[in-house]
Amino acid sequence: MRLGFGALKDQQARADAAFKGNSFIPYVRLRDDGDIIQMRIMSECEEDMAAQQGVHSVMLSGEFHNVQSRTQSGKTRFSDILCSLEEDDAGELGGECPHCAADNKRSTKFMMWVYVYAIYHRAQSTDPKNQLPRGKLGAQTVYKEELNKFMVWQDGYYMTQMLESRVERLGTLTDRDYLITRHGIRGQQKVTRDLDGEDPTPLDQDIVALSADLPSLLAIATGSVTNLDGSGPPPEQAPTEEYSEVELPSFGGSESGGEATYDSVDDLPF
Ligand SMILES: [Zn+2]
């Protein structure tokens, strides 16, 4: 914890940077082969771990439907929406879920808040107006996309297993920064992601303080909150239950305004 007006100004500047601009909830997406994200996990697996580490959020996991809807401007949008069926003690599913009723497939995923410092790319940006600084990550030449913002991280079964083995060994997810590397070019069927932990470092308490204002993962997962300020979709943009007949890509929204901006069905975050 730092003291004084300097620290306060720093924190305000970071709060502005973290919440300004596009107000849609941003999701972690690694688009290209070799992309590396550098981030701090801001959610723990269990309540008691969160209390112990002093973080404000607990990981959410469950069955998600990838739901297509159309925005007011006529663009297609995909969101991962939590299935609303409930399992009883006998393991039987009950209740009602419009997405199950529409035969939309479910898959097991988790959601966490992360603070993303940067994404490192192997190639320079193709946008001439948005050229990235070149640098080194270890021995590797990389192009750094600096982000410094909160994002929702959502991934599936294999990443859950990697996280579980770390939690068993370390008892926490928030004691260090993590790197995730994507292996697999766009359009490839089999894309994998590696998780590397860096050396333990204290949580930045300014970032922890800012994270207290993030919307709840449950509200995001159920679709009732779509924006960083905690607001939901305007009525025109509420899911309109338009389902595609084709296999849908499975990713959680998009950081560029919630519109579908993927190039192919395989351009997924995971
Ligand atoms: Zn369902």
Boltz pocket constraint, residues with backbone or C-beta under 6 A from the ligand:
constraints:
  - pocket:
      binder: B
      contacts: [[A, 65], [A, 82], [A, 83], [A, 84], [A, 85], [A, 97], [A, 98], [A, 99], [A, 100], [A, 101], [A, 104], [A, 106]]
      max_distance: 6.0
